[in-house]
Amino acid sequence: MGLTPPIPVADPQPMRGRVVLVTGGAQGIGRGIAQCVLATGGAVVIGDSDVEAGQACLDEWDAGASAMFLRLDVSKESSIRRFVDAAQGTFGRIDGLVNNAGIADPQTGPLERLSLADWNRYIATNLTGAFLCSRQALPALREARGSIVNIASIRALQSEPDTEAYAATKGGLVAFTHALAISAGPEVRVNCISPGWVPTEAWQKPASRRKPSLSRTDRSQHPVGRVGVPEDIGALAVYLMSAAAGFITGQNFVVDGGMSRKMVYD
C-alpha cells in the first residue's frame, strides 16, 4: 500500500469554484473576509445595510462577475430571504456562509438603564440574524457540502463593564455554532471565530476611511507585538471553509494576538 498524505496539500487558491456569502461584508472585518475569499479564488456575495459601502467595494475590487453586492438587513427575515435567493439564483450554488453582520458597539451603559428595545435590537441583529441566515442558506449548503463561519468576539469569554447585551449575543453565537455543527453535520461544517482587538478604521467606505491611531503600548500589550488586522480573520475564515479544514467543526477559535492568555496585575 502506498503512502497517502494525511492532510490535503496546501492550495494557494482553496476557494476556487466556491461561492461565499458574507453578511456585513462591505466594511470592517467583513470586508477583510470578503477580500480574502476573492484573493483565494472564490466568488463572494456581500450583504450590507450600507449601499454606499457596498458599491465602493465593487468599484475598488474590480472583480467583475466574482463579486456581488446586495442590500441586507439581517434583522428582517424577508431581507435575508431575498439575499440568499438572489445569490443562489446568480451563481447557482452556495458553498460558504459567514455570519459577520452585527452591531459593533459593545457599550450600552449600566444595565439598569438598558431598555428592552435596545436589548432586543442587539439580539435581533447579532444573534437572530445568524440564525435566520443559516436557516435560509442550509439547503444550498447541504447540497454543496459547504461550511458556515460565525463571527463572535473575545467578549463572549471576558468582559468590560456595561456590555451585557453585546456579550450575550456573542456568547450565544458560540453556543449556536456547536449546536448547529451537530445538527447540520456531516454535510455542513460550522465553526466560529472570536476576534480580539482588530481596528477597522482603514476598512470603511471611502468617506469614513482613516488610518488607525495606535500607540506603542497598544502593540506591546499583545504577545505577538501588534494589534489585529481584518486579514487575520479573513485568512482563518478561508481556511475553515476550505478542504484542508475538513476535520474541524463545532469549534470556536480565539484570534486575539494572545492577549486573553496574558496575566495582568494592577
N, C-alpha and C positions, 0 to 999 in steps of 0.2 A: 504494500500500500504506500502511495506517495505521500509526502509531507504536504499538508494544507495550511496556509497561513491562518492563525487563529482569529485575526481581525481583518476587515477589508483594507486593501492597500489605500493609502492616502490619495484622495481625489481632489485636485485643485478646483474642480467645479462640481461639488456634491449636489448642488441644486439644479443641475442641468435637466431640463424637461419637466421640472416641477413648478407648480403654481401655488403661491403662498399668499394668504390673506393676512394683513397686519392692521389691526384696529388702532386708532390714534397714531397712524403711521406717517403723518405729514410733518411732525416736529418732534424734537427731543429724542428720547431713546427709541421710539417707534420709527422715526426716520432713519436712525442708525441701523436698526434691524433690517428695514426695507432695503437700504443700500447694500448691506452685506448679502442679502438674498440675490440682488441683481449682480453683484460682483462675483458671485459663485455660480452664475449660470442660470439662475431661476427667473421666472416671471413673478411680478408682485402686484397685488391689488391692495392699495391703501385706502382705508376708510377713515374719514376725519370730519369733525364738525366745522373746521375752518377751511372754507373753499379757497381762500387766497393762498393759504399754506399748501394745500394740495396741488393747486395749479403751479405753484413755484417749484414743487418737486418735479413735476413732469417737465417743466421748462429747463430746469438745471440738470436733470439727469440725462435728458435727450436719449431715452432708452427705447423710443419707438413703441412697438406693439408689446414689448416686455413689461411695460409699466402702465397701470391704470389707476385712476383716482375716482372715488365715489363719495359723495357726501354721506356721512353716517352719524347717527345719534344712538349710541349703544344703550341708552335708557329706554328706547322705544322699539318694541317688537316689530312693528311694521317697517321701520327703517332698516333693521337688521335683515329682515326677510328680503327686502329689495337689494341690499348689498350682496348677500350671499348668492341670490338667484342671478343677479347681473354678472357676477364674477364667473359663476359656473356656465352661464349662457355664452359668455365671451370666450372663455378658454376651454370649456368642455370638461374640466376636472378641477378638483381642489386637493392638493397634497399636504398643505400645511395651514394651520391657523395660529396666529399669535395674538392672544388676548392682552393687548397692551393699553388700550384706552382707559382713561380714568381721571378723576380729579387729583391733581398733583399736589395740592397744598395740604399738608397734614395737620396744620394748626387750626383748631376750631374754637379755641377759648375754653374756659372752665366748663366742665360737664353740666353744672347747674344752669348754665346759660345756653347750652346747646339745644336748639329747637328740634322737635320731632321732624319737621320738614327738612332741615339740614341733614339730620341723621339719615333720613330716608333717601336724600339726594346722593349721599356718598354710597349707600348700599346699592341703589339702583344703577349707578354708573360703574362703580369699581367692581362690584361682585355680581349683581344680577345680569349686567351686560355680558360678562364672560359666560354665564350660564346660557343666556339666550343665543349668543353667537355659536357656542359649542353645539347646542341642540340643533340649530339650523344647519350647521355645516357637517354634522356627524354622518348622515347618509353618504355624502360625497367622499368624506374622509375614509369611511369604511371601504367603499369601493376601491379607493386608491391605496389602501393600507397606509394611511397618512399619519400625521402627528399634530398634536396640539402643544403649544408652549404658552403658559400663563406667566405674566409678568407681575410678581408680587412686590415685596420690598423687605429689606432687613428689618423694617419696623413691624413685620409680622412676628419677630422674635425678641425685639427690645424696643424701648420707647423713651420719648421725651414727654414732659407734661402736656396735657391738653390736646392729645392726638387720638382719642378713643375711637372716633368714627373711622378715621383712616386706618388705624391699626386693625380694627375689627374686620374691615373689608380685605385687607392684605392677609391676615390670618385665615380668613375664610377661603381665599384663593388657594392657599397651601393645602387646606383640607379638601377643597373641591378637586384639586389636582389628583391626590392619591385615590379619592373615591372614584373619580371618573376613569382613572387608569385601570382600576379593577373591573369596572363595568364595561368599558369600551375595548379592552384587550381581548384577543391578541391582535385584532385588525388595526386598532388605533392606539398609538402610544401617547401618553400625556405626562408632561413634565412642567416644572416651574422654575423660574429664575427670580431670585430676590436680590436686586441690586442694592449696593450701598450708595455712597456719595458719588453721583455722576452729574456734574454740571452740564447743562444743556443750552446755555445762552447762545452758543455758536451754532446751534442746530434748530433755530427758529426760522420762521419766514423772514425774507429779506428786511422788511420794515422793522422787525423786532430783534434782529440779529446783532450780537455784540460779543466781544471777547470776554471770557470769564476772568474776574479778578481773583487770583489765587496767591496766597502768601506762602512763604517757606514753611510755616507751621502747618498750613493746610496739607502740604505734600508730606512733610516728615511724620505726621501723626499716623499715616498709613504705612504698615510694614513694607509694602512694595515701593514706597518712596514717591508716590503720585496719587492723585485722585483718579477716578474712573473716567472713561470716555464712552460715548454710545457704541462705538465699535466693539468694546469689550463685551457688551451684552449681545450685540449682533452676532459676533463670532460664535458665542456659545449657543445662541438660538439656532443658528445654521447647523452647528454640529448636532444638536439634539434632534433636528428634523432630518438628518442625513442617515444613510445606511450604516455608517460607522457607529451610530448610537443605537443600533437595533436591539441591544440587550438592556436598554435603560428605559424605565418607565416608572411613574409614580413618585419621582424624586423632586426635591427642592434644592436648588443649587444657589448658595450664597456667593455673590460676586461683589466683594467689598474691599479688595486690596488687603485683606487680613485684619481689617480694623476691629471687627467684632471678636477676634481672638486675642486682642491686646488687653492686658490687665492695666487698669487706670486707677491711680490713687490720688486723692486730693493732697 
